[in-house]
Amino acid sequence: MKTMRIWFGCVTGLAVTLVFGWSYGLFTALLPLFVLTQIDRWQSGVLVQLALGIIWVSIQVSFIVGFFQPYPLLMITAVGIMLMCKCIAMTHKSTYLFGYTGLLVGSILLNFASYNGFDLEEFIMGLWASAIVTAPIVALALYLFPDELPENAKTAANVKNETAVNKQAPASKKVEIRNLRKDQIGMVRQAALGWIVAMAAFILFQVADLNDSLSAQASILIVLTPMTLIGSLGAAKIRIIGTFLGCVAGMMVQLSLYTLSNNGLLFLISYAIAAGIFCKWLASGTIKASIGFSAMSALTVPLTTSFVPEQKDAFFSICYRFSSIFIAVIGTSLIIWITHHMLVRFIPLDPNQSKEQN
């Protein structure tokens, strides 16, 4: 049932964007997908964190850009404080989603706001609309496709399945995307790692003319998500594999439609078919889930931003997306490796604390 919930959420989100003609409909498709991979029953806290994270960082960016954009030094200082707060929030499990949403969305907004021809208000309104629509889409998906097992039986089954997985494939537990530290030194290192890489990405996208590299910028922060060296390297490999599969699926959708691409219903059906296998991976809760999320973003973004039926195809955009993400992921992994070893040298562990592997 979880596969159906995820599939229904992303397809319904895309359908909403087609009906209302939203310019930035990718968020309406991806936000329900993200939430439904995290929960199996209604949890208002997750949706509140997501919505507040998007709304609050949008207000922060609007304030920073409005007052400090003419003064580079003040703007860098203000952005540094904002990103540091997001990274600190990411070191705590209860505020991780709020911090990560702010870090990802805030970095994207700051990049786009640096271009004179970009309508920041329209983009923010689209984000807010997507965040608000996510809640009813998630609620409807949970209502239409509830878990088949009762709560007690489901809990027992989950425990049994987890025990079986641990016995049969203990090696899979070594690959962890999120590895939040509990010791103070470890948390300081994680926050510092996240802040340094996020600031480096901010400066790069402010200096270079990379307004078409939304996917590359998002990939930098997605690879940074685990906030550890080993976790980030694993996320980098997953991001590249998932992006490649999603790009191939996007090309197949475009080629299959060909001259019928202007038919909104056929476009939605083609997208739904292509998304089916990735949604099944997302519901697995294993490494396939991470690959599936990268593949879904690679499938969704070009088809909702670059593909204009009978006017502009998405072939070049898909190729550019994969190449830019590949370069961004490799570069980010190198920066994380260098930063990690610098932090290990300058922020040593307390000898009285047990050492934890990063």
Order of alpha helices (4+ residues) and beta strands (2+ residues): alpha-alpha-alpha-alpha-alpha-alpha-alpha-alpha-alpha-alpha-alpha-alpha-alpha
